[in-house]
Amino acid sequence: MRLIVAAVGRLKRGPETELAERYRKRAAQTGRQAGWRDVEIIEIRESRADDVGKRMIEESIALANVVPQGAAVVLLDAKGENIDSAGLAGLLSNWRAGDRPAAVFLIGGADGLAASLRDKAALRLSFGAATWPHQLVRVMLLEQLYRAATILTGHPYHRG
């Protein structure tokens, strides 16, 4: 199973990018033992439309276009479900056991995502009620994917 993180916007060079790449590599390496083929990052260009609704639709279409057929879709959403690391690991394990070709984690732009894309999500995932910068959300997500891989492989990184 592939894990794909698709995000609106690009990370600029700096500490967030370095940390995101560090966790991506760790998740990919450890995840191979859990049956993951890779952990990929796909960056979607931000819409330049003046209208908020049009921006949301354009960005949602671009994100939808990178979702493989049959993939489990996880939407990062402040109003989503707050699950623990073991719960996320369990979902990933179940999706892999169910022969899902991929799990795709979608991080929308500043204006959010269209309802049509939100409705396709198998999970709307929240990292709490606080508002987080998109760069940190990506880092936190990749860390959680690495943590899920360590849980599934019995690695001591996860001690919770």
C-alpha positions as CSV (number, residue, x, y, z in Angstrom):
1,M,0.0,0.0,0.0
2,R,1.2,3.5,-0.9
3,L,0.8,6.4,1.5
4,I,0.4,9.7,-0.2
5,V,0.3,13.1,1.5
6,A,-1.2,15.6,-1.0
7,A,-1.1,19.2,0.1
8,V,-2.1,22.5,-1.3
9,G,1.0,24.8,-1.3
10,R,4.7,24.1,-1.3
11,L,7.0,24.1,1.6
12,K,9.8,26.5,1.2
13,R,13.4,25.5,2.1
14,G,13.9,25.6,5.8
15,P,13.5,23.7,9.1
16,E,9.9,22.6,8.4
17,T,10.9,21.1,5.1
18,E,13.9,19.3,6.6
19,L,11.8,17.9,9.4
20,A,9.1,16.9,7.1
21,E,11.6,15.0,4.9
22,R,13.2,13.4,7.9
23,Y,9.8,11.9,9.1
24,R,8.8,11.0,5.5
25,K,12.0,9.0,5.1
26,R,11.6,7.3,8.5
27,A,8.0,6.5,7.8
28,A,8.9,5.0,4.4
29,Q,11.8,3.0,5.7
30,T,9.9,1.6,8.8
31,G,6.7,1.3,6.9
32,R,8.2,-1.2,4.4
33,Q,8.1,-3.7,7.3
34,A,4.4,-3.0,7.7
35,G,3.7,-3.5,4.0
36,W,3.9,0.1,2.8
37,R,5.5,0.6,-0.6
38,D,6.3,4.2,0.0
39,V,5.4,7.5,1.6
40,E,5.0,10.2,-1.1
41,I,4.5,13.9,-1.0
42,I,2.5,15.6,-3.7
43,E,2.3,19.4,-3.6
44,I,-0.6,21.1,-5.4
45,R,-0.2,24.7,-6.6
46,E,-2.4,27.1,-4.8
47,S,-5.3,28.5,-6.9
48,R,-4.9,32.2,-7.9
49,A,-8.7,32.7,-8.3
50,D,-10.1,35.9,-6.7
51,D,-13.3,34.2,-5.4
52,V,-12.9,32.0,-2.3
53,G,-15.4,29.4,-3.6
54,K,-13.7,29.1,-6.9
55,R,-10.3,28.7,-5.1
56,M,-11.7,25.9,-3.0
57,I,-13.2,24.1,-6.0
58,E,-10.0,24.4,-8.1
59,E,-7.8,23.2,-5.3
60,S,-10.2,20.3,-4.5
61,I,-10.3,19.2,-8.1
62,A,-6.5,19.2,-8.2
63,L,-6.3,17.1,-5.0
64,A,-9.0,14.7,-6.2
65,N,-7.0,14.1,-9.4
66,V,-4.1,12.6,-7.4
67,V,-6.2,10.1,-5.5
68,P,-5.8,6.6,-7.0
69,Q,-8.9,4.5,-7.7
70,G,-9.9,2.6,-4.5
71,A,-7.7,4.6,-2.1
72,A,-8.7,5.4,1.4
73,V,-9.0,9.2,1.6
74,V,-8.2,11.0,4.8
75,L,-9.0,14.7,5.0
76,L,-7.1,16.8,7.5
77,D,-9.9,18.9,9.0
78,A,-10.0,21.0,12.2
79,K,-13.5,19.8,12.7
80,G,-12.6,16.2,12.1
81,E,-12.1,13.3,14.4
82,N,-9.3,13.4,17.0
83,I,-7.9,9.9,17.1
84,D,-4.8,8.6,18.9
85,S,-1.7,7.2,17.3
86,A,-2.6,3.6,17.9
87,G,-6.0,4.2,16.3
88,L,-4.4,5.7,13.2
89,A,-2.0,2.7,13.0
90,G,-5.0,0.4,13.2
91,L,-6.9,2.1,10.4
92,L,-3.8,1.9,8.2
93,S,-3.4,-1.8,9.0
94,N,-7.1,-2.4,8.2
95,W,-6.9,-0.5,4.9
96,R,-3.8,-2.5,3.9
97,A,-5.4,-5.8,4.9
98,G,-8.5,-4.8,2.8
99,D,-6.2,-4.5,-0.2
100,R,-6.5,-0.7,-0.5
101,P,-3.9,0.4,-3.1
102,A,-3.2,3.6,-1.1
103,A,-4.1,5.8,1.8
104,V,-4.2,9.4,0.7
105,F,-4.0,12.3,3.2
106,L,-5.3,15.6,1.9
107,I,-4.2,18.9,3.3
108,G,-6.3,21.7,1.9
109,G,-5.4,25.3,1.3
110,A,-6.2,28.2,3.6
111,D,-9.8,28.4,2.4
112,G,-10.5,24.7,3.0
113,L,-11.9,22.1,0.6
114,A,-15.1,21.7,-1.4
115,A,-17.9,19.7,0.2
116,S,-17.8,17.2,-2.6
117,L,-14.2,16.2,-1.6
118,R,-15.0,16.2,2.1
119,D,-17.9,13.7,1.4
120,K,-15.5,11.2,-0.2
121,A,-13.3,11.0,2.9
122,A,-13.1,7.7,4.8
123,L,-11.8,9.8,7.8
124,R,-11.7,13.5,8.6
125,L,-8.7,13.7,10.9
126,S,-8.0,16.6,13.3
127,F,-4.9,17.4,15.3
128,G,-7.0,19.2,17.9
129,A,-9.1,22.4,18.1
130,A,-6.2,24.8,17.6
131,T,-5.5,26.3,14.2
132,W,-2.2,25.0,12.9
133,P,0.0,26.4,10.0
134,H,-0.1,24.1,7.0
135,Q,3.6,23.6,7.2
136,L,3.3,22.2,10.8
137,V,0.3,20.1,9.9
138,R,2.4,18.4,7.2
139,V,5.2,17.8,9.7
140,M,2.8,16.5,12.4
141,L,1.1,14.2,9.9
142,L,4.4,12.7,8.7
143,E,5.5,12.2,12.3
144,Q,2.2,10.4,13.0
145,L,2.7,8.2,9.9
146,Y,6.2,7.3,11.2
147,R,4.7,6.6,14.7
148,A,2.0,4.4,13.1
149,A,4.7,2.4,11.3
150,T,6.7,1.9,14.5
151,I,3.5,0.8,16.3
152,L,2.8,-1.8,13.5
153,T,6.3,-3.1,13.5
154,G,6.9,-3.2,17.3
155,H,9.6,-0.5,17.2
156,P,10.3,1.1,20.6
157,Y,9.8,4.7,19.3
158,H,6.1,4.7,20.3
159,R,5.9,4.3,24.1
160,G,2.4,5.7,24.6
